[in-house]
Amino acid sequence: MISARTKAALAAAKTRGVKLGGPKLAQARKAALATIGAVADNHAANVLPIIREIRKAGATTLREIADALNARGVATARGGKWYAMTVSNVLARA
């Protein structure tokens, strides 16, 4: 019974010219990606000086840098552990 009333109400709204459906998804997606990118750039900018210090201390490989970041207790953007690829991604953003 509820289903039939809902379908009838949606059909009536459609005939009145009401646009049914969600918000402007493409626009929302674009805004979300921009925000995510800005947050990632900000985190990379904050971590980059630490990575430079670690390199000056003698770390040469991405794995050594990741291990040093983990030893210092520096969290990733999502609060996880550092890996060689995570360090590579941060350096690529610089």
N, CA and C of each residue as an Amber inpcrd file, in Angstrom:
protein
   282
   0.8170000  -1.1800000   0.0000000   0.0000000   0.0000000   0.0000000
   0.8740000   1.2610000   0.0000000   1.9150000   1.2800000   0.8310000
   2.8140000   2.4290000   0.8600000   3.5290000   2.5510000  -0.4760000
   3.9410000   1.4340000  -1.0180000   4.6400000   1.4300000  -2.2980000
   3.7770000   2.0290000  -3.3980000   2.5230000   1.6590000  -3.4310000
   1.6220000   2.1770000  -4.4670000   1.4180000   3.6800000  -4.3100000
   1.2610000   4.1510000  -3.0780000   1.0770000   5.5930000  -2.8590000
   2.3370000   6.3640000  -3.2320000   3.5060000   5.8090000  -2.9040000
   4.7610000   6.4750000  -3.2370000   4.9380000   6.5580000  -4.7440000
   4.6710000   5.4640000  -5.4250000   4.7910000   5.4600000  -6.8850000
   3.8270000   6.4550000  -7.5180000   2.6280000   6.5190000  -7.0020000
   1.6370000   7.4580000  -7.5370000   2.0640000   8.8990000  -7.2910000
   2.5910000   9.1850000  -6.1130000   3.0380000  10.5420000  -5.8000000
   4.2160000  10.9430000  -6.6630000   5.1540000  10.0280000  -6.9040000
   6.2980000  10.3270000  -7.7720000   5.8490000  10.5420000  -9.2060000
   4.8990000   9.7530000  -9.6690000   4.3740000   9.9290000 -11.0280000
   3.6710000  11.2770000 -11.1660000   2.9120000  11.6670000 -10.1510000
   2.2310000  12.9640000 -10.1900000   3.2420000  14.1060000 -10.1830000
   4.2890000  13.9800000  -9.3930000   5.3110000  15.0250000  -9.3500000
   6.0230000  15.1240000 -10.6860000   6.2510000  13.9890000 -11.3110000
   6.9280000  13.9740000 -12.6080000   6.0740000  14.6550000 -13.6730000
   4.7770000  14.4300000 -13.6350000   3.9000000  15.0720000 -14.6240000
   3.8180000  16.5770000 -14.3860000   4.0260000  17.0270000 -13.1360000
   4.0450000  18.4680000 -12.8500000   5.3580000  19.1100000 -13.2770000
   6.3430000  18.3110000 -13.6560000   7.6100000  18.8600000 -14.1230000
   8.7060000  18.8790000 -13.0770000   8.4690000  18.2570000 -11.9240000
   9.4830000  18.2050000 -10.8790000  10.5670000  17.2380000 -11.3240000
  11.8140000  17.6850000 -11.2220000  12.9230000  16.8090000 -11.5900000
  13.1970000  15.8620000 -10.4340000  13.0950000  14.5860000 -10.6950000
  13.3090000  13.5700000  -9.6690000  14.7560000  13.1150000  -9.6910000
  15.2490000  12.6930000  -8.5670000  16.6000000  12.1640000  -8.4950000
  17.4730000  12.9560000  -7.5560000  18.7410000  12.5650000  -7.5080000
  19.6890000  13.1620000  -6.5840000  20.1970000  14.5100000  -7.0510000
  21.0860000  15.0730000  -6.2540000  21.6570000  16.3750000  -6.6050000
  22.5980000  16.2430000  -7.7940000  23.2090000  17.3190000  -8.1350000
  24.1430000  17.3410000  -9.2660000  25.3710000  16.5230000  -8.8990000
  25.3420000  15.2560000  -9.2660000  26.3750000  14.3190000  -8.8370000
  27.7390000  14.6640000  -9.4070000  27.8110000  15.0330000 -10.6620000
  29.1060000  15.3510000 -11.2640000  29.7450000  16.5430000 -10.5660000
  28.9390000  17.5370000 -10.2360000  29.4490000  18.7170000  -9.5450000
  29.9180000  18.3620000  -8.1390000  29.1640000  17.5380000  -7.4470000
  29.5360000  17.1150000  -6.0950000  30.8140000  16.2810000  -6.1260000
  30.9530000  15.4200000  -7.1190000  32.1480000  14.5870000  -7.2450000
  33.3770000  15.4470000  -7.4910000  33.2420000  16.4520000  -8.3570000
  34.3590000  17.3380000  -8.6670000  34.8020000  18.1000000  -7.4180000
  33.8390000  18.5790000  -6.6430000  34.1620000  19.3040000  -5.4100000
  34.8290000  18.3840000  -4.3920000  34.3470000  17.1590000  -4.2980000
  34.9320000  16.2060000  -3.3550000  36.3710000  15.8750000  -3.7290000
  36.6260000  15.6590000  -5.0160000  37.9850000  15.3460000  -5.4580000
  38.9290000  16.5130000  -5.2110000  38.4350000  17.7250000  -5.4000000
  39.2620000  18.8960000  -5.1370000  39.6140000  18.9880000  -3.6550000
  38.6590000  18.7040000  -2.7970000  38.8980000  18.7420000  -1.3540000
  39.8800000  17.6580000  -0.9310000  39.7010000  16.4620000  -1.4560000
  40.5960000  15.3510000  -1.1260000  42.0150000  15.6720000  -1.5660000
  42.1520000  16.2310000  -2.7650000  43.4760000  16.6050000  -3.2690000
  44.1210000  17.6860000  -2.4220000  43.3320000  18.6510000  -1.9800000
  43.8760000  19.7290000  -1.1480000  44.3530000  19.1910000   0.1980000
  43.5920000  18.2820000   0.7840000  43.9890000  17.6880000   2.0610000
  45.2750000  16.8780000   1.8940000  45.3780000  16.1300000   0.8010000
  46.5790000  15.3350000   0.5410000  47.7860000  16.2360000   0.3090000
  47.6070000  17.3250000  -0.4300000  48.7020000  18.2680000  -0.6620000
  49.1590000  18.9020000   0.6510000  48.2220000  19.2430000   1.5030000
  48.5480000  19.8390000   2.7930000  49.3320000  18.8700000   3.6660000
  48.8910000  17.6150000   3.7040000  49.5960000  16.6120000   4.5110000
  51.0040000  16.3900000   3.9670000  51.1300000  16.3120000   2.6430000
  52.4460000  16.1130000   2.0350000  53.3690000  17.2900000   2.3620000
  52.8380000  18.4980000   2.3380000  53.6480000  19.6740000   2.6650000
  54.1180000  19.6380000   4.1140000  53.3060000  19.0950000   5.0130000
  53.6850000  19.0000000   6.4200000  54.7210000  17.9130000   6.6690000
  54.6830000  16.8450000   5.8950000  55.5800000  15.7090000   6.1110000
  56.9080000  15.8900000   5.3760000  56.9060000  16.6660000   4.3200000
  58.1080000  16.8110000   3.4930000  59.3320000  17.3010000   4.2750000
  59.2190000  18.2750000   5.1710000  60.4080000  18.6760000   5.9400000
  60.9710000  17.5380000   6.7970000  60.0940000  16.6860000   7.3100000
  60.5540000  15.5380000   8.1050000  61.3120000  14.5670000   7.2150000
  60.8050000  14.3510000   6.0150000  61.4750000  13.4520000   5.0760000
  62.8510000  14.0080000   4.7070000  62.9280000  15.3160000   4.5390000
  64.2320000  15.9330000   4.2220000  65.2230000  15.7160000   5.3620000
  64.7640000  15.8540000   6.6030000  65.6260000  15.5930000   7.7590000
  66.1220000  14.1550000   7.7600000  65.2170000  13.2430000   7.4680000
  65.5770000  11.8210000   7.4620000  66.6010000  11.5420000   6.3690000
  66.4390000  12.1770000   5.2200000  67.4200000  12.0020000   4.1400000
  68.7810000  12.5500000   4.5420000  68.8010000  13.7030000   5.2200000
  70.0700000  14.2810000   5.6750000  70.7440000  13.3800000   6.6940000
  69.9380000  12.6280000   7.4470000  70.4820000  11.7110000   8.4470000
  71.0780000  10.4540000   7.8160000  70.8730000  10.2820000   6.5080000
  71.5260000   9.1660000   5.8360000  70.6150000   8.1540000   5.1800000
  69.3150000   8.2880000   5.3040000  68.4000000   7.3390000   4.6620000
  68.3840000   7.6200000   3.1620000  68.5600000   6.5700000   2.3750000
  68.6150000   6.7620000   0.9230000  67.4470000   6.1040000   0.1840000
  66.9330000   5.0120000   0.7060000  65.8520000   4.3170000   0.0090000
  64.4970000   4.7240000   0.5930000  63.4700000   4.4920000  -0.1860000
  62.1180000   4.7810000   0.2710000  61.7580000   3.9340000   1.4870000
  62.2230000   2.6980000   1.5100000  61.9610000   1.8010000   2.6440000
  62.5960000   2.3480000   3.9190000  63.8390000   2.8410000   3.8220000
  64.5030000   3.4060000   4.9980000  63.7600000   4.6460000   5.5050000
  63.2830000   5.4780000   4.5780000  62.5300000   6.6700000   4.9620000
  61.2290000   6.2640000   5.6560000  60.5370000   5.2670000   5.0930000
  59.2870000   4.7940000   5.6910000  59.5320000   4.2490000   7.0920000
  60.5840000   3.4810000   7.2570000  60.9060000   2.9300000   8.5870000
  61.2170000   4.0420000   9.5820000  61.9190000   5.0810000   9.1250000
  62.2520000   6.1990000  10.0070000  60.9990000   6.9820000  10.3940000
  60.1000000   7.1720000   9.4540000  58.8440000   7.8670000   9.7650000
  58.0220000   7.0760000  10.7750000  57.9740000   5.7580000  10.5890000
  57.2520000   4.9100000  11.5390000  57.9100000   4.9430000  12.9170000
  59.2500000   4.9550000  12.9480000  59.9630000   4.9860000  14.2250000
  59.7180000   6.3010000  14.9570000  59.5660000   7.3890000  14.2070000
  59.3080000   8.6950000  14.8220000  57.8470000   8.8730000  15.2280000
  57.0090000   7.9470000  14.8240000  55.5960000   8.0340000  15.1760000
  54.8000000   8.9890000  14.3050000  55.3150000   9.3010000  13.1240000
  54.6050000  10.1770000  12.1960000  53.5260000   9.3480000  11.5090000
  52.3030000   9.8100000  11.5930000  51.1980000   9.0650000  10.9930000
  51.0000000   9.4870000   9.5370000  50.4620000   8.5830000   8.7540000
  50.0820000   8.9160000   7.3920000  48.8210000   9.7700000   7.4300000
  48.3600000  10.1830000   6.2760000  47.1690000  11.0390000   6.2120000
  45.9580000  10.3600000   6.8430000  45.8910000   9.0550000   6.7530000
  44.7750000   8.3150000   7.3270000  45.1220000   7.6570000   8.6500000
  46.2880000   7.9760000   9.1700000  46.6740000   7.4600000  10.4750000
  47.3190000   6.0910000  10.4560000  47.7340000   5.6270000   9.3120000
  48.3200000   4.2950000   9.2090000  49.8310000   4.3020000   9.2370000
  50.4130000   3.1750000   8.8160000  51.8570000   3.0120000   8.7700000
  52.3920000   3.5120000   7.4380000  53.6600000   3.8530000   7.4490000
  54.3390000   4.2840000   6.2310000  54.9370000   3.0720000   5.5200000
  54.8330000   3.0870000   4.2090000  55.4490000   2.0860000   3.3480000
  56.2320000   2.8300000   2.2730000  57.0360000   2.1150000   1.5220000
  57.8310000   2.7520000   0.4780000  56.9350000   3.4810000  -0.5200000
  55.8310000   2.8880000  -0.8800000  54.9300000   3.5070000  -1.8540000
  54.2690000   4.7530000  -1.2870000  53.9780000   4.7440000   0.0060000
  53.3790000   5.9210000   0.6410000  54.3580000   7.0850000   0.5970000
  55.6280000   6.8160000   0.8840000  56.6540000   7.8580000   0.8060000
  56.7860000   8.3450000  -0.6290000  56.7550000   7.4250000  -1.5770000
  56.8490000   7.7940000  -2.9860000  55.7120000   8.7140000  -3.3880000
  54.4990000   8.4300000  -2.9180000  53.3420000   9.2680000  -3.2460000
  53.5090000  10.6760000  -2.6780000  54.0320000  10.7700000  -1.4550000
  54.2400000  12.0890000  -0.8480000  55.2870000  12.8610000  -1.6370000
  56.3600000  12.1920000  -2.0120000  57.4150000  12.8710000  -2.7760000
  56.9220000  13.2980000  -4.1510000  56.0150000  12.5460000  -4.7340000
  55.4730000  12.9010000  -6.0420000  54.5890000  14.1490000  -5.9480000
  53.9850000  14.3890000  -4.7960000  53.1490000  15.5660000  -4.5980000
  53.9740000  16.8230000  -4.3720000  55.2470000  16.6540000  -4.0320000
  56.0980000  17.8170000  -3.7220000  56.4760000  18.5870000  -4.9750000
